[in-house]
């Protein structure tokens, strides 16, 4: 069975969201109206709607740092992760958690980074040598 994940969240400005998700992250834009826009978010459907923003707090513990909860994101192959990290750095993205390696040499070894979209929605992107290791413990 093939399935796609769908996530709908609110943003404060669709043009700002288009610049970030389409321009910085490189996601293809899909359907839209005056109040929402869809993106192909790395093979999944992300719908951004105008509306009240999600309230987040830094309550998630990643090693010794607190990260925003709730958050969403994706897991990428390591090369794709590096390419995306470079795009974000070139755009001047301010990171909540700068690109870094976690669990080095252990099961579940991963690169990770946390950042906010222009509306303040938190994203985490993980990178793995092999996506088969995503659930390694």
Protein Blocks (a to p, Z undefined) as FASTA:
>chain_A
ZZddddddddfbfklmmmmmmmmnopacddddfkbccddeehiacdddeddddddddfbc
ghjaccddddddddddfklmmmmmmmmmmnopacfbdcddehehiahiacddddddfkop
acdddddfblklmmgZZ
